[in-house]
Amino acid sequence: MRRNKTPELFASSHWILLMGIVAALLAAQWHQETLPLVALIVVLMLVVLKARLIVLDFIGLRGSRPLLAGALLAWPAVFALATAAKVGFGL
């Protein structure tokens, strides 16, 4: 029998919305052309955390299929690291 996951998904959706709002507000605080490196790192960390919540809770890979979950979590992490490296090193 399958357990009802509605309360957990409801809480996760609130966290995802909160992270999106915080990232948008943080990015909107600077009117210059580029974000400071610290703000960019915070936004990228929020992106990776948001992807983690989506992969584990909404796709339902928490506790099952750890290789697929790891691969799906590595995808946004690689792009976050590439973005941080590009901005940090000025590439």
MOKASUL-V83955 format. One record per residue. RES is the residue in three letters. PHI is phi in radians with two decimals (999 if undefined). Layout:
# MOKASUL-V83955
RES | PHI
RES | PHI
This chain:
# MOKASUL-V83955
MET | 999
ARG | -1.63
ARG | -1.40
ASN | -1.31
LYS | -1.80
THR | -1.05
PRO | -1.09
GLU | -1.17
LEU | -1.19
PHE | -1.12
ALA | -1.17
SER | -1.13
SER | -1.15
HIS | -1.15
TRP | -1.12
ILE | -1.12
LEU | -1.11
LEU | -1.09
MET | -1.13
GLY | -1.13
ILE | -1.17
VAL | -1.09
ALA | -1.11
ALA | -1.18
LEU | -1.16
LEU | -1.13
ALA | -1.22
ALA | -1.39
GLN | -1.23
TRP | -1.78
HIS | -1.74
GLN | -1.31
GLU | -1.20
THR | -2.16
LEU | -1.42
PRO | -1.10
LEU | -1.06
VAL | -1.12
ALA | -1.11
LEU | -1.12
ILE | -1.14
VAL | -1.11
VAL | -1.11
LEU | -1.18
MET | -1.14
LEU | -1.12
VAL | -1.10
VAL | -1.18
LEU | -1.12
LYS | -1.13
ALA | -1.10
ARG | -1.10
LEU | -1.09
ILE | -1.17
VAL | -1.16
LEU | -1.34
ASP | -1.69
PHE | -1.37
ILE | -1.38
GLY | 1.50
LEU | -1.74
ARG | -1.24
GLY | 1.46
SER | -2.38
ARG | 0.95
PRO | -1.15
LEU | -1.20
LEU | -1.15
ALA | -1.10
GLY | -1.11
ALA | -1.16
LEU | -1.21
LEU | -1.40
ALA | -1.24
TRP | -1.03
PRO | -1.21
ALA | -1.15
VAL | -1.12
PHE | -1.22
ALA | -1.16
LEU | -1.15
ALA | -1.13
THR | -1.16
ALA | -1.10
ALA | -1.17
LYS | -1.10
VAL | -1.30
GLY | -1.17
PHE | -1.69
GLY | 1.19
LEU | -1.34
